[in-house]
Amino acid sequence: MSYLGLPSCSFPKSLLHFKDDNTNTKLSAILATATSGLTTSCLTFVSFVDVRSFLSHVHNSKTSLIQNHFATWWPHGRDLMLPMLFSSVLSNLVAYRMTSDGKFAIGAALLGCIGPYTGVVLKEDIELLRSESCEEVKETTKGFCRLHHFRFVVAGVGFGLSLVGLAEL
């Protein structure tokens, strides 16, 4: 029994066994992998749910619905993704510093490119879709959706690198 009278839970030793016994090194790699995974999960949801919804609205000529939704959707998505990206980049840099494994540095660089890519490449589409005066909603939405998938792929590669780096500890 544990401290609270609940049954104790222990992980099999194989789940906690690493080649290196430095706990801080392991934790930095675990944190980098977790934050990269969360960031990738957020972008996965957008690519496979939101983008498909937007394209369905385009197909059904519901352009006002896209504009109304996008005006609310974008600020909330941005407010989630900025700290997610920052924590992913920072934790991967810390993991690189702790492990000296270049996979974490490459992962940090890839994840760090997502924010500037959004600000430079997608900014015009985002601003047009948030405004009420956009006349080319269909084409702008299609362009935004097409360009969004790049962020998902880049995050996925960064996450994959951190997974491999963690597995090699």
ZAKOL-557555 format. One record per residue (C-alpha): residue number from 1; residue in one letter; x, z, y. Coordinates in Angstrom, 2 decimals. Example, Ala and Ser with C-alpha at 12.3 -4.5 7.8 and 13.67 -1.06 7.14 Angstrom:
2
<atom nr="1" rest="A" X="12.30" Z="7.80" Y="-4.50"/>
<atom nr="2" rest="S" X="13.67" Z="7.14" Y="-1.06"/>
% end
This chain:
169
<atom nr="1" rest="M" X="0.00" Z="0.00" Y="0.00"/>
<atom nr="2" rest="S" X="1.10" Z="-0.72" Y="3.53"/>
<atom nr="3" rest="Y" X="1.07" Z="1.45" Y="6.62"/>
<atom nr="4" rest="L" X="-2.61" Z="0.74" Y="7.36"/>
<atom nr="5" rest="G" X="-3.73" Z="1.23" Y="3.77"/>
<atom nr="6" rest="L" X="-4.02" Z="-2.50" Y="3.19"/>
<atom nr="7" rest="P" X="-2.31" Z="-4.17" Y="0.24"/>
<atom nr="8" rest="S" X="1.21" Z="-5.20" Y="1.12"/>
<atom nr="9" rest="C" X="2.05" Z="-8.87" Y="1.25"/>
<atom nr="10" rest="S" X="5.47" Z="-10.20" Y="0.47"/>
<atom nr="11" rest="F" X="6.78" Z="-13.74" Y="0.45"/>
<atom nr="12" rest="P" X="8.59" Z="-15.08" Y="-2.58"/>
<atom nr="13" rest="K" X="12.32" Z="-14.82" Y="-2.04"/>
<atom nr="14" rest="S" X="12.72" Z="-18.59" Y="-2.28"/>
<atom nr="15" rest="L" X="10.65" Z="-19.06" Y="0.91"/>
<atom nr="16" rest="L" X="12.96" Z="-16.81" Y="2.88"/>
<atom nr="17" rest="H" X="16.26" Z="-17.89" Y="1.36"/>
<atom nr="18" rest="F" X="18.62" Z="-19.89" Y="3.57"/>
<atom nr="19" rest="K" X="22.22" Z="-20.92" Y="2.98"/>
<atom nr="20" rest="D" X="23.21" Z="-19.08" Y="6.17"/>
<atom nr="21" rest="D" X="22.27" Z="-15.43" Y="6.59"/>
<atom nr="22" rest="N" X="22.29" Z="-15.41" Y="10.40"/>
<atom nr="23" rest="T" X="18.74" Z="-14.34" Y="11.28"/>
<atom nr="24" rest="N" X="18.84" Z="-15.52" Y="14.91"/>
<atom nr="25" rest="T" X="19.99" Z="-18.96" Y="13.81"/>
<atom nr="26" rest="K" X="17.13" Z="-19.20" Y="11.32"/>
<atom nr="27" rest="L" X="14.57" Z="-17.98" Y="13.81"/>
<atom nr="28" rest="S" X="15.70" Z="-20.46" Y="16.45"/>
<atom nr="29" rest="A" X="15.31" Z="-23.32" Y="13.97"/>
<atom nr="30" rest="I" X="11.91" Z="-22.03" Y="12.84"/>
<atom nr="31" rest="L" X="10.71" Z="-21.75" Y="16.44"/>
<atom nr="32" rest="A" X="11.99" Z="-25.24" Y="17.29"/>
<atom nr="33" rest="T" X="10.20" Z="-26.67" Y="14.27"/>
<atom nr="34" rest="A" X="6.99" Z="-24.79" Y="15.04"/>
<atom nr="35" rest="T" X="6.82" Z="-25.84" Y="18.69"/>
<atom nr="36" rest="S" X="7.71" Z="-29.43" Y="17.83"/>
<atom nr="37" rest="G" X="4.98" Z="-29.40" Y="15.20"/>
<atom nr="38" rest="L" X="2.40" Z="-28.05" Y="17.63"/>
<atom nr="39" rest="T" X="3.31" Z="-30.67" Y="20.22"/>
<atom nr="40" rest="T" X="3.08" Z="-33.41" Y="17.62"/>
<atom nr="41" rest="S" X="-0.26" Z="-32.02" Y="16.43"/>
<atom nr="42" rest="C" X="-1.69" Z="-32.18" Y="19.95"/>
<atom nr="43" rest="L" X="-0.61" Z="-35.79" Y="20.36"/>
<atom nr="44" rest="T" X="-1.87" Z="-36.62" Y="16.86"/>
<atom nr="45" rest="F" X="-5.32" Z="-35.38" Y="17.84"/>
<atom nr="46" rest="V" X="-5.31" Z="-37.49" Y="20.98"/>
<atom nr="47" rest="S" X="-4.15" Z="-40.61" Y="19.11"/>
<atom nr="48" rest="F" X="-6.62" Z="-40.30" Y="16.25"/>
<atom nr="49" rest="V" X="-9.64" Z="-38.74" Y="17.96"/>
<atom nr="50" rest="D" X="-9.63" Z="-39.14" Y="21.73"/>
<atom nr="51" rest="V" X="-8.16" Z="-42.64" Y="21.81"/>
<atom nr="52" rest="R" X="-10.67" Z="-43.82" Y="19.21"/>
<atom nr="53" rest="S" X="-13.49" Z="-42.24" Y="21.20"/>
<atom nr="54" rest="F" X="-12.35" Z="-43.94" Y="24.41"/>
<atom nr="55" rest="L" X="-12.09" Z="-47.30" Y="22.63"/>
<atom nr="56" rest="S" X="-15.55" Z="-46.83" Y="21.12"/>
<atom nr="57" rest="H" X="-16.95" Z="-46.24" Y="24.61"/>
<atom nr="58" rest="V" X="-15.18" Z="-49.40" Y="25.81"/>
<atom nr="59" rest="H" X="-16.67" Z="-51.36" Y="22.92"/>
<atom nr="60" rest="N" X="-20.15" Z="-50.04" Y="23.80"/>
<atom nr="61" rest="S" X="-19.64" Z="-50.72" Y="27.55"/>
<atom nr="62" rest="K" X="-19.96" Z="-47.04" Y="28.49"/>
<atom nr="63" rest="T" X="-17.42" Z="-47.23" Y="31.28"/>
<atom nr="64" rest="S" X="-19.02" Z="-44.53" Y="33.43"/>
<atom nr="65" rest="L" X="-18.79" Z="-42.14" Y="30.48"/>
<atom nr="66" rest="I" X="-15.06" Z="-42.86" Y="30.19"/>
<atom nr="67" rest="Q" X="-14.49" Z="-42.22" Y="33.89"/>
<atom nr="68" rest="N" X="-16.55" Z="-39.01" Y="33.94"/>
<atom nr="69" rest="H" X="-14.88" Z="-37.69" Y="30.82"/>
<atom nr="70" rest="F" X="-11.37" Z="-38.74" Y="31.82"/>
<atom nr="71" rest="A" X="-11.63" Z="-36.97" Y="35.17"/>
<atom nr="72" rest="T" X="-12.04" Z="-33.68" Y="33.27"/>
<atom nr="73" rest="W" X="-10.06" Z="-34.49" Y="30.13"/>
<atom nr="74" rest="W" X="-6.78" Z="-35.44" Y="31.79"/>
<atom nr="75" rest="P" X="-6.15" Z="-32.27" Y="33.86"/>
<atom nr="76" rest="H" X="-6.90" Z="-30.04" Y="30.87"/>
<atom nr="77" rest="G" X="-4.70" Z="-32.11" Y="28.57"/>
<atom nr="78" rest="R" X="-1.88" Z="-32.08" Y="31.10"/>
<atom nr="79" rest="D" X="-2.18" Z="-28.32" Y="31.51"/>
<atom nr="80" rest="L" X="-1.81" Z="-27.90" Y="27.75"/>
<atom nr="81" rest="M" X="0.96" Z="-30.44" Y="27.23"/>
<atom nr="82" rest="L" X="3.34" Z="-29.41" Y="30.01"/>
<atom nr="83" rest="P" X="4.04" Z="-25.95" Y="28.53"/>
<atom nr="84" rest="M" X="3.99" Z="-27.41" Y="25.00"/>
<atom nr="85" rest="L" X="6.63" Z="-29.99" Y="25.89"/>
<atom nr="86" rest="F" X="8.70" Z="-27.47" Y="27.83"/>
<atom nr="87" rest="S" X="8.67" Z="-24.96" Y="24.95"/>
<atom nr="88" rest="S" X="9.48" Z="-27.69" Y="22.42"/>
<atom nr="89" rest="V" X="12.44" Z="-28.97" Y="24.41"/>
<atom nr="90" rest="L" X="13.73" Z="-25.49" Y="25.20"/>
<atom nr="91" rest="S" X="13.39" Z="-24.21" Y="21.63"/>
<atom nr="92" rest="N" X="15.12" Z="-27.30" Y="20.24"/>
<atom nr="93" rest="L" X="17.97" Z="-26.85" Y="22.71"/>
<atom nr="94" rest="V" X="18.30" Z="-23.19" Y="21.69"/>
<atom nr="95" rest="A" X="18.26" Z="-24.21" Y="18.02"/>
<atom nr="96" rest="Y" X="20.96" Z="-26.78" Y="18.72"/>
<atom nr="97" rest="R" X="23.04" Z="-24.13" Y="20.49"/>
<atom nr="98" rest="M" X="22.58" Z="-21.68" Y="17.61"/>
<atom nr="99" rest="T" X="23.04" Z="-24.13" Y="14.72"/>
<atom nr="100" rest="S" X="25.30" Z="-26.81" Y="16.24"/>
<atom nr="101" rest="D" X="23.06" Z="-29.30" Y="14.42"/>
<atom nr="102" rest="G" X="22.65" Z="-32.49" Y="16.43"/>
<atom nr="103" rest="K" X="19.19" Z="-33.11" Y="14.99"/>
<atom nr="104" rest="F" X="17.82" Z="-30.39" Y="17.25"/>
<atom nr="105" rest="A" X="19.54" Z="-31.93" Y="20.30"/>
<atom nr="106" rest="I" X="18.11" Z="-35.37" Y="19.47"/>
<atom nr="107" rest="G" X="14.68" Z="-33.79" Y="18.92"/>
<atom nr="108" rest="A" X="14.92" Z="-32.07" Y="22.31"/>
<atom nr="109" rest="A" X="15.86" Z="-35.37" Y="23.96"/>
<atom nr="110" rest="L" X="12.99" Z="-37.24" Y="22.32"/>
<atom nr="111" rest="L" X="10.43" Z="-34.57" Y="23.18"/>
<atom nr="112" rest="G" X="11.87" Z="-34.35" Y="26.69"/>
<atom nr="113" rest="C" X="11.21" Z="-38.07" Y="27.23"/>
<atom nr="114" rest="I" X="7.47" Z="-37.70" Y="26.67"/>
<atom nr="115" rest="G" X="6.75" Z="-36.09" Y="30.05"/>
<atom nr="116" rest="P" X="8.66" Z="-38.64" Y="32.14"/>
<atom nr="117" rest="Y" X="7.18" Z="-41.49" Y="30.05"/>
<atom nr="118" rest="T" X="3.72" Z="-40.17" Y="30.83"/>
<atom nr="119" rest="G" X="4.51" Z="-39.80" Y="34.52"/>
<atom nr="120" rest="V" X="6.11" Z="-43.22" Y="34.89"/>
<atom nr="121" rest="V" X="4.38" Z="-45.51" Y="32.38"/>
<atom nr="122" rest="L" X="0.90" Z="-43.99" Y="32.10"/>
<atom nr="123" rest="K" X="0.46" Z="-42.56" Y="35.61"/>
<atom nr="124" rest="E" X="-1.16" Z="-45.65" Y="37.11"/>
<atom nr="125" rest="D" X="-3.70" Z="-45.93" Y="34.28"/>
<atom nr="126" rest="I" X="-4.41" Z="-42.19" Y="34.45"/>
<atom nr="127" rest="E" X="-5.04" Z="-42.29" Y="38.20"/>
<atom nr="128" rest="L" X="-7.27" Z="-45.36" Y="37.91"/>
<atom nr="129" rest="L" X="-9.34" Z="-43.82" Y="35.12"/>
<atom nr="130" rest="R" X="-9.73" Z="-40.57" Y="37.06"/>
<atom nr="131" rest="S" X="-11.02" Z="-42.39" Y="40.16"/>
<atom nr="132" rest="E" X="-14.59" Z="-43.54" Y="40.56"/>
<atom nr="133" rest="S" X="-13.59" Z="-46.86" Y="42.10"/>
<atom nr="134" rest="C" X="-11.87" Z="-48.40" Y="39.09"/>
<atom nr="135" rest="E" X="-13.49" Z="-51.75" Y="38.35"/>
<atom nr="136" rest="E" X="-11.31" Z="-52.62" Y="35.37"/>
<atom nr="137" rest="V" X="-12.16" Z="-49.58" Y="33.25"/>
<atom nr="138" rest="K" X="-12.22" Z="-51.49" Y="29.98"/>
<atom nr="139" rest="E" X="-8.77" Z="-53.05" Y="30.34"/>
<atom nr="140" rest="T" X="-7.24" Z="-49.92" Y="31.86"/>
<atom nr="141" rest="T" X="-8.59" Z="-47.80" Y="29.00"/>
<atom nr="142" rest="K" X="-7.26" Z="-50.23" Y="26.40"/>
<atom nr="143" rest="G" X="-3.84" Z="-50.19" Y="28.06"/>
<atom nr="144" rest="F" X="-3.76" Z="-46.40" Y="28.26"/>
<atom nr="145" rest="C" X="-4.76" Z="-46.06" Y="24.61"/>
<atom nr="146" rest="R" X="-2.19" Z="-48.59" Y="23.43"/>
<atom nr="147" rest="L" X="0.62" Z="-46.94" Y="25.41"/>
<atom nr="148" rest="H" X="-0.37" Z="-43.43" Y="24.35"/>
<atom nr="149" rest="H" X="0.61" Z="-43.97" Y="20.70"/>
<atom nr="150" rest="F" X="4.28" Z="-44.21" Y="21.68"/>
<atom nr="151" rest="R" X="4.19" Z="-40.52" Y="22.69"/>
<atom nr="152" rest="F" X="2.77" Z="-39.59" Y="19.29"/>
<atom nr="153" rest="V" X="5.50" Z="-41.51" Y="17.45"/>
<atom nr="154" rest="V" X="8.30" Z="-40.04" Y="19.57"/>
<atom nr="155" rest="A" X="6.98" Z="-36.50" Y="19.07"/>
<atom nr="156" rest="G" X="6.67" Z="-37.15" Y="15.34"/>
<atom nr="157" rest="V" X="10.30" Z="-38.24" Y="15.10"/>
<atom nr="158" rest="G" X="11.39" Z="-35.15" Y="17.06"/>
<atom nr="159" rest="F" X="9.34" Z="-32.95" Y="14.75"/>
<atom nr="160" rest="G" X="10.74" Z="-34.68" Y="11.67"/>
<atom nr="161" rest="L" X="14.29" Z="-34.09" Y="12.87"/>
<atom nr="162" rest="S" X="13.61" Z="-30.40" Y="13.40"/>
<atom nr="163" rest="L" X="12.06" Z="-30.17" Y="9.92"/>
<atom nr="164" rest="V" X="15.16" Z="-31.72" Y="8.38"/>
<atom nr="165" rest="G" X="17.40" Z="-29.46" Y="10.45"/>
<atom nr="166" rest="L" X="15.47" Z="-26.40" Y="9.28"/>
<atom nr="167" rest="A" X="15.55" Z="-27.52" Y="5.66"/>
<atom nr="168" rest="E" X="19.33" Z="-27.90" Y="5.80"/>
<atom nr="169" rest="L" X="19.94" Z="-24.29" Y="6.91"/>
% end
